[in-house]
């Protein structure tokens, strides 16, 4: 049951961090720009760094659990 709770907490943190990471990526121009020739499927600039919110929430929670379990 504890792992389900921790997974839910990680999910909520990810959902909350994603708009912030998207804003930072757009503000600093960290975007994947569409190219007319090539394999790009999107038609407008897409912010990169989406995995950062997942990484921070998961490994941040793992670090907290490891600190509190000792």
C-alpha positions in Angstrom: 0.0 0.0 0.0 2.9 2.3 0.7 4.2 2.0 -2.9 0.8 2.9 -4.3 0.8 6.0 -2.1 4.3 7.0 -3.2 3.5 6.4 -6.8 0.5 8.7 -6.4 2.6 11.4 -4.7 5.1 11.1 -7.6 2.3 11.5 -10.1 0.9 14.6 -8.4 4.4 16.2 -8.2 4.9 15.4 -11.9 1.6 17.0 -12.9 2.4 20.1 -10.8 5.9 20.5 -12.2 5.1 19.9 -15.9 3.6 23.4 -16.5 6.5 25.0 -14.7 9.1 23.1 -16.8 7.1 23.9 -20.0 7.2 27.6 -19.1 10.9 27.6 -18.4 11.6 25.7 -21.7 9.5 28.3 -23.6 11.0 31.3 -21.8 14.6 30.1 -22.5 13.9 29.0 -26.1 14.5 25.3 -25.4 12.2 24.2 -28.2 12.0 21.6 -30.9 11.2 23.6 -34.0 9.3 21.9 -36.8 11.0 21.3 -40.1 9.1 21.1 -43.3 11.4 18.3 -44.6 12.3 15.5 -42.3 10.6 13.3 -39.7 9.0 15.9 -37.5 5.3 15.5 -37.1 4.4 18.6 -35.1 3.5 21.9 -36.9 4.4 24.3 -34.1 7.4 24.7 -31.7 7.3 22.0 -29.0 9.0 22.6 -25.6 11.7 20.1 -24.7 12.6 19.0 -21.2 9.3 17.2 -20.5 11.2 14.3 -18.9 12.7 16.7 -16.4 9.5 16.9 -14.3 9.3 13.1 -14.2 12.9 12.7 -13.3 12.8 15.3 -10.5 9.6 13.9 -9.0 10.7 10.2 -9.1 14.2 10.6 -7.9 13.4 13.3 -5.4 10.8 11.0 -3.8 13.3 8.1 -3.9 15.9 10.2 -2.1 13.4 11.3 0.5 12.3 7.6 1.1 15.9 6.5 1.4 16.7 9.3 3.9 13.7 8.5 6.1 14.1 4.7 6.0 17.6 4.8 7.7 
